[in-house]
Amino acid sequence: MSNARVLMLIAAFVALTLGSFIWFIATWDADKEEPIGQLTPASIERAAV
């Protein structure tokens, strides 16, 4: 494989990764998700005791 082809594959991977992250942020609906501050790790606390 030539260096140019490897660089193009890396650039395509980075573009796909950034694009999917931007799509995730753009379509995020906070009203549909429970805030993580209200989650209780009760099962973890019981397991540690």
HTML snippet that shows the backbone in 3Dmol.js (N, CA, C, O; Angstrom):
<script src="https://3Dmol.org/build/3Dmol-min.js"></script>
<div id="view" style="width:600px;height:400px;position:relative"></div>
<script>
const pdb = `
ATOM      1  N   MET A   1       0.843  -1.173   0.000  1.00  0.00           N
ATOM      2  CA  MET A   1       0.000   0.000   0.000  1.00  0.00           C
ATOM      3  C   MET A   1       0.890   1.238   0.000  1.00  0.00           C
ATOM      4  O   MET A   1       1.895   1.297   0.708  1.00  0.00           O
ATOM      5  N   SER A   2       0.513   2.201  -0.785  1.00  0.00           N
ATOM      6  CA  SER A   2       1.318   3.424  -0.847  1.00  0.00           C
ATOM      7  C   SER A   2       0.975   4.334   0.334  1.00  0.00           C
ATOM      8  O   SER A   2      -0.065   4.188   0.976  1.00  0.00           O
ATOM      9  N   ASN A   3       1.873   5.268   0.596  1.00  0.00           N
ATOM     10  CA  ASN A   3       1.663   6.192   1.717  1.00  0.00           C
ATOM     11  C   ASN A   3       0.413   7.042   1.514  1.00  0.00           C
ATOM     12  O   ASN A   3      -0.314   7.322   2.467  1.00  0.00           O
ATOM     13  N   ALA A   4       0.165   7.450   0.273  1.00  0.00           N
ATOM     14  CA  ALA A   4      -1.002   8.286  -0.001  1.00  0.00           C
ATOM     15  C   ALA A   4      -2.289   7.518   0.293  1.00  0.00           C
ATOM     16  O   ALA A   4      -3.245   8.092   0.815  1.00  0.00           O
ATOM     17  N   ARG A   5      -2.323   6.233  -0.034  1.00  0.00           N
ATOM     18  CA  ARG A   5      -3.525   5.445   0.214  1.00  0.00           C
ATOM     19  C   ARG A   5      -3.763   5.255   1.714  1.00  0.00           C
ATOM     20  O   ARG A   5      -4.900   5.318   2.181  1.00  0.00           O
ATOM     21  N   VAL A   6      -2.698   5.026   2.452  1.00  0.00           N
ATOM     22  CA  VAL A   6      -2.818   4.877   3.904  1.00  0.00           C
ATOM     23  C   VAL A   6      -3.319   6.173   4.514  1.00  0.00           C
ATOM     24  O   VAL A   6      -4.187   6.150   5.386  1.00  0.00           O
ATOM     25  N   LEU A   7      -2.786   7.300   4.072  1.00  0.00           N
ATOM     26  CA  LEU A   7      -3.234   8.588   4.602  1.00  0.00           C
ATOM     27  C   LEU A   7      -4.690   8.860   4.246  1.00  0.00           C
ATOM     28  O   LEU A   7      -5.421   9.439   5.050  1.00  0.00           O
ATOM     29  N   MET A   8      -5.119   8.455   3.068  1.00  0.00           N
ATOM     30  CA  MET A   8      -6.518   8.630   2.676  1.00  0.00           C
ATOM     31  C   MET A   8      -7.434   7.759   3.539  1.00  0.00           C
ATOM     32  O   MET A   8      -8.518   8.196   3.925  1.00  0.00           O
ATOM     33  N   LEU A   9      -7.008   6.535   3.842  1.00  0.00           N
ATOM     34  CA  LEU A   9      -7.801   5.670   4.717  1.00  0.00           C
ATOM     35  C   LEU A   9      -7.896   6.240   6.129  1.00  0.00           C
ATOM     36  O   LEU A   9      -8.958   6.193   6.750  1.00  0.00           O
ATOM     37  N   ILE A  10      -6.800   6.773   6.629  1.00  0.00           N
ATOM     38  CA  ILE A  10      -6.810   7.387   7.961  1.00  0.00           C
ATOM     39  C   ILE A  10      -7.714   8.612   7.959  1.00  0.00           C
ATOM     40  O   ILE A  10      -8.493   8.806   8.892  1.00  0.00           O
ATOM     41  N   ALA A  11      -7.620   9.441   6.923  1.00  0.00           N
ATOM     42  CA  ALA A  11      -8.463  10.634   6.825  1.00  0.00           C
ATOM     43  C   ALA A  11      -9.936  10.251   6.733  1.00  0.00           C
ATOM     44  O   ALA A  11     -10.781  10.916   7.333  1.00  0.00           O
ATOM     45  N   ALA A  12     -10.256   9.193   5.995  1.00  0.00           N
ATOM     46  CA  ALA A  12     -11.641   8.750   5.887  1.00  0.00           C
ATOM     47  C   ALA A  12     -12.155   8.258   7.231  1.00  0.00           C
ATOM     48  O   ALA A  12     -13.297   8.538   7.594  1.00  0.00           O
ATOM     49  N   PHE A  13     -11.334   7.534   7.969  1.00  0.00           N
ATOM     50  CA  PHE A  13     -11.731   7.051   9.287  1.00  0.00           C
ATOM     51  C   PHE A  13     -11.979   8.215  10.238  1.00  0.00           C
ATOM     52  O   PHE A  13     -12.979   8.220  10.957  1.00  0.00           O
ATOM     53  N   VAL A  14     -11.093   9.191  10.251  1.00  0.00           N
ATOM     54  CA  VAL A  14     -11.252  10.356  11.126  1.00  0.00           C
ATOM     55  C   VAL A  14     -12.507  11.130  10.747  1.00  0.00           C
ATOM     56  O   VAL A  14     -13.262  11.553  11.622  1.00  0.00           O
ATOM     57  N   ALA A  15     -12.735  11.319   9.449  1.00  0.00           N
ATOM     58  CA  ALA A  15     -13.925  12.045   8.996  1.00  0.00           C
ATOM     59  C   ALA A  15     -15.201  11.308   9.400  1.00  0.00           C
ATOM     60  O   ALA A  15     -16.167  11.936   9.832  1.00  0.00           O
ATOM     61  N   LEU A  16     -15.213   9.999   9.266  1.00  0.00           N
ATOM     62  CA  LEU A  16     -16.379   9.209   9.653  1.00  0.00           C
ATOM     63  C   LEU A  16     -16.616   9.286  11.161  1.00  0.00           C
ATOM     64  O   LEU A  16     -17.757   9.420  11.605  1.00  0.00           O
ATOM     65  N   THR A  17     -15.552   9.202  11.941  1.00  0.00           N
ATOM     66  CA  THR A  17     -15.672   9.268  13.395  1.00  0.00           C
ATOM     67  C   THR A  17     -16.176  10.633  13.840  1.00  0.00           C
ATOM     68  O   THR A  17     -17.094  10.721  14.656  1.00  0.00           O
ATOM     69  N   LEU A  18     -15.585  11.695  13.312  1.00  0.00           N
ATOM     70  CA  LEU A  18     -16.030  13.042  13.681  1.00  0.00           C
ATOM     71  C   LEU A  18     -17.451  13.303  13.196  1.00  0.00           C
ATOM     72  O   LEU A  18     -18.248  13.921  13.902  1.00  0.00           O
ATOM     73  N   GLY A  19     -17.765  12.839  12.012  1.00  0.00           N
ATOM     74  CA  GLY A  19     -19.107  13.025  11.486  1.00  0.00           C
ATOM     75  C   GLY A  19     -20.158  12.334  12.330  1.00  0.00           C
ATOM     76  O   GLY A  19     -21.223  12.899  12.581  1.00  0.00           O
ATOM     77  N   SER A  20     -19.872  11.118  12.770  1.00  0.00           N
ATOM     78  CA  SER A  20     -20.844  10.406  13.600  1.00  0.00           C
ATOM     79  C   SER A  20     -20.982  11.061  14.970  1.00  0.00           C
ATOM     80  O   SER A  20     -22.074  11.076  15.538  1.00  0.00           O
ATOM     81  N   PHE A  21     -19.893  11.601  15.507  1.00  0.00           N
ATOM     82  CA  PHE A  21     -19.966  12.300  16.792  1.00  0.00           C
ATOM     83  C   PHE A  21     -20.786  13.578  16.652  1.00  0.00           C
ATOM     84  O   PHE A  21     -21.614  13.876  17.512  1.00  0.00           O
ATOM     85  N   ILE A  22     -20.566  14.329  15.588  1.00  0.00           N
ATOM     86  CA  ILE A  22     -21.335  15.558  15.366  1.00  0.00           C
ATOM     87  C   ILE A  22     -22.813  15.229  15.165  1.00  0.00           C
ATOM     88  O   ILE A  22     -23.678  15.951  15.660  1.00  0.00           O
ATOM     89  N   TRP A  23     -23.110  14.154  14.449  1.00  0.00           N
ATOM     90  CA  TRP A  23     -24.506  13.731  14.265  1.00  0.00           C
ATOM     91  C   TRP A  23     -25.136  13.355  15.603  1.00  0.00           C
ATOM     92  O   TRP A  23     -26.292  13.693  15.857  1.00  0.00           O
ATOM     93  N   PHE A  24     -24.394  12.664  16.457  1.00  0.00           N
ATOM     94  CA  PHE A  24     -24.885  12.278  17.776  1.00  0.00           C
ATOM     95  C   PHE A  24     -25.223  13.512  18.606  1.00  0.00           C
ATOM     96  O   PHE A  24     -26.280  13.563  19.234  1.00  0.00           O
ATOM     97  N   ILE A  25     -24.342  14.500  18.614  1.00  0.00           N
ATOM     98  CA  ILE A  25     -24.578  15.720  19.382  1.00  0.00           C
ATOM     99  C   ILE A  25     -25.747  16.511  18.793  1.00  0.00           C
ATOM    100  O   ILE A  25     -26.574  17.044  19.532  1.00  0.00           O
ATOM    101  N   ALA A  26     -25.814  16.585  17.472  1.00  0.00           N
ATOM    102  CA  ALA A  26     -26.862  17.375  16.821  1.00  0.00           C
ATOM    103  C   ALA A  26     -28.249  16.778  17.041  1.00  0.00           C
ATOM    104  O   ALA A  26     -29.231  17.518  17.091  1.00  0.00           O
ATOM    105  N   THR A  27     -28.351  15.467  17.173  1.00  0.00           N
ATOM    106  CA  THR A  27     -29.653  14.829  17.316  1.00  0.00           C
ATOM    107  C   THR A  27     -29.969  14.453  18.765  1.00  0.00           C
ATOM    108  O   THR A  27     -30.970  13.784  19.020  1.00  0.00           O
ATOM    109  N   TRP A  28     -29.140  14.870  19.708  1.00  0.00           N
ATOM    110  CA  TRP A  28     -29.337  14.540  21.119  1.00  0.00           C
ATOM    111  C   TRP A  28     -30.592  15.224  21.646  1.00  0.00           C
ATOM    112  O   TRP A  28     -30.800  16.413  21.401  1.00  0.00           O
ATOM    113  N   ASP A  29     -31.417  14.495  22.357  1.00  0.00           N
ATOM    114  CA  ASP A  29     -32.611  15.052  22.982  1.00  0.00           C
ATOM    115  C   ASP A  29     -32.512  14.807  24.483  1.00  0.00           C
ATOM    116  O   ASP A  29     -32.739  13.696  24.962  1.00  0.00           O
ATOM    117  N   ALA A  30     -32.175  15.848  25.207  1.00  0.00           N
ATOM    118  CA  ALA A  30     -31.965  15.715  26.651  1.00  0.00           C
ATOM    119  C   ALA A  30     -33.238  15.346  27.390  1.00  0.00           C
ATOM    120  O   ALA A  30     -33.173  14.754  28.467  1.00  0.00           O
ATOM    121  N   ASP A  31     -34.393  15.683  26.833  1.00  0.00           N
ATOM    122  CA  ASP A  31     -35.653  15.368  27.512  1.00  0.00           C
ATOM    123  C   ASP A  31     -35.946  13.873  27.527  1.00  0.00           C
ATOM    124  O   ASP A  31     -36.713  13.408  28.370  1.00  0.00           O
ATOM    125  N   LYS A  32     -35.355  13.119  26.621  1.00  0.00           N
ATOM    126  CA  LYS A  32     -35.604  11.675  26.554  1.00  0.00           C
ATOM    127  C   LYS A  32     -34.667  10.868  27.450  1.00  0.00           C
ATOM    128  O   LYS A  32     -34.887   9.675  27.657  1.00  0.00           O
ATOM    129  N   GLU A  33     -33.636  11.501  27.977  1.00  0.00           N
ATOM    130  CA  GLU A  33     -32.637  10.792  28.767  1.00  0.00           C
ATOM    131  C   GLU A  33     -32.704  11.202  30.230  1.00  0.00           C
ATOM    132  O   GLU A  33     -32.990  12.356  30.548  1.00  0.00           O
ATOM    133  N   GLU A  34     -32.441  10.261  31.107  1.00  0.00           N
ATOM    134  CA  GLU A  34     -32.381  10.541  32.534  1.00  0.00           C
ATOM    135  C   GLU A  34     -31.011  11.134  32.868  1.00  0.00           C
ATOM    136  O   GLU A  34     -29.991  10.601  32.433  1.00  0.00           O
ATOM    137  N   PRO A  35     -30.973  12.223  33.629  1.00  0.00           N
ATOM    138  CA  PRO A  35     -29.675  12.804  33.989  1.00  0.00           C
ATOM    139  C   PRO A  35     -28.830  11.820  34.799  1.00  0.00           C
ATOM    140  O   PRO A  35     -29.354  11.112  35.659  1.00  0.00           O
ATOM    141  N   ILE A  36     -27.544  11.777  34.529  1.00  0.00           N
ATOM    142  CA  ILE A  36     -26.694  10.819  35.234  1.00  0.00           C
ATOM    143  C   ILE A  36     -26.478  11.215  36.687  1.00  0.00           C
ATOM    144  O   ILE A  36     -26.068  10.384  37.497  1.00  0.00           O
ATOM    145  N   GLY A  37     -26.744  12.462  37.028  1.00  0.00           N
ATOM    146  CA  GLY A  37     -26.619  12.899  38.411  1.00  0.00           C
ATOM    147  C   GLY A  37     -27.672  12.291  39.311  1.00  0.00           C
ATOM    148  O   GLY A  37     -27.498  12.258  40.529  1.00  0.00           O
ATOM    149  N   GLN A  38     -28.766  11.807  38.735  1.00  0.00           N
ATOM    150  CA  GLN A  38     -29.847  11.226  39.525  1.00  0.00           C
ATOM    151  C   GLN A  38     -29.770   9.707  39.585  1.00  0.00           C
ATOM    152  O   GLN A  38     -30.606   9.079  40.234  1.00  0.00           O
ATOM    153  N   LEU A  39     -28.811   9.117  38.940  1.00  0.00           N
ATOM    154  CA  LEU A  39     -28.663   7.668  38.993  1.00  0.00           C
ATOM    155  C   LEU A  39     -28.004   7.286  40.313  1.00  0.00           C
ATOM    156  O   LEU A  39     -27.066   7.947  40.758  1.00  0.00           O
ATOM    157  N   THR A  40     -28.484   6.242  40.925  1.00  0.00           N
ATOM    158  CA  THR A  40     -27.907   5.810  42.197  1.00  0.00           C
ATOM    159  C   THR A  40     -27.191   4.479  42.003  1.00  0.00           C
ATOM    160  O   THR A  40     -27.775   3.534  41.473  1.00  0.00           O
ATOM    161  N   PRO A  41     -25.961   4.397  42.416  1.00  0.00           N
ATOM    162  CA  PRO A  41     -25.208   3.142  42.283  1.00  0.00           C
ATOM    163  C   PRO A  41     -25.460   2.202  43.459  1.00  0.00           C
ATOM    164  O   PRO A  41     -24.513   1.749  44.100  1.00  0.00           O
ATOM    165  N   ALA A  42     -26.714   1.908  43.746  1.00  0.00           N
ATOM    166  CA  ALA A  42     -27.064   1.101  44.915  1.00  0.00           C
ATOM    167  C   ALA A  42     -26.488  -0.299  44.826  1.00  0.00           C
ATOM    168  O   ALA A  42     -26.001  -0.825  45.827  1.00  0.00           O
ATOM    169  N   SER A  43     -26.529  -0.921  43.648  1.00  0.00           N
ATOM    170  CA  SER A  43     -26.030  -2.288  43.551  1.00  0.00           C
ATOM    171  C   SER A  43     -24.519  -2.334  43.739  1.00  0.00           C
ATOM    172  O   SER A  43     -23.995  -3.318  44.260  1.00  0.00           O
ATOM    173  N   ILE A  44     -23.825  -1.308  43.332  1.00  0.00           N
ATOM    174  CA  ILE A  44     -22.365  -1.276  43.523  1.00  0.00           C
ATOM    175  C   ILE A  44     -22.045  -1.090  44.994  1.00  0.00           C
ATOM    176  O   ILE A  44     -21.131  -1.729  45.515  1.00  0.00           O
ATOM    177  N   GLU A  45     -22.784  -0.224  45.668  1.00  0.00           N
ATOM    178  CA  GLU A  45     -22.535   0.005  47.095  1.00  0.00           C
ATOM    179  C   GLU A  45     -22.791  -1.268  47.915  1.00  0.00           C
ATOM    180  O   GLU A  45     -22.034  -1.581  48.834  1.00  0.00           O
ATOM    181  N   ARG A  46     -23.843  -1.985  47.581  1.00  0.00           N
ATOM    182  CA  ARG A  46     -24.134  -3.216  48.311  1.00  0.00           C
ATOM    183  C   ARG A  46     -23.073  -4.278  48.061  1.00  0.00           C
ATOM    184  O   ARG A  46     -22.744  -5.050  48.961  1.00  0.00           O
ATOM    185  N   ALA A  47     -22.545  -4.323  46.870  1.00  0.00           N
ATOM    186  CA  ALA A  47     -21.539  -5.319  46.551  1.00  0.00           C
ATOM    187  C   ALA A  47     -20.228  -5.028  47.257  1.00  0.00           C
ATOM    188  O   ALA A  47     -19.483  -5.953  47.581  1.00  0.00           O
ATOM    189  N   ALA A  48     -19.929  -3.750  47.505  1.00  0.00           N
ATOM    190  CA  ALA A  48     -18.666  -3.388  48.139  1.00  0.00           C
ATOM    191  C   ALA A  48     -18.700  -3.591  49.644  1.00  0.00           C
ATOM    192  O   ALA A  48     -17.649  -3.715  50.272  1.00  0.00           O
ATOM    193  N   VAL A  49     -19.883  -3.627  50.230  1.00  0.00           N
ATOM    194  CA  VAL A  49     -19.984  -3.734  51.697  1.00  0.00           C
ATOM    195  C   VAL A  49     -19.888  -5.161  52.130  1.00  0.00           C
ATOM    196  O   VAL A  49     -19.952  -5.450  53.325  1.00  0.00           O
TER     197      VAL A  49
END
`;
const viewer = $3Dmol.createViewer("view");
viewer.addModel(pdb, "pdb");
viewer.setStyle({}, {cartoon: {color: "spectrum"}});
viewer.zoomTo();
viewer.render();
</script>
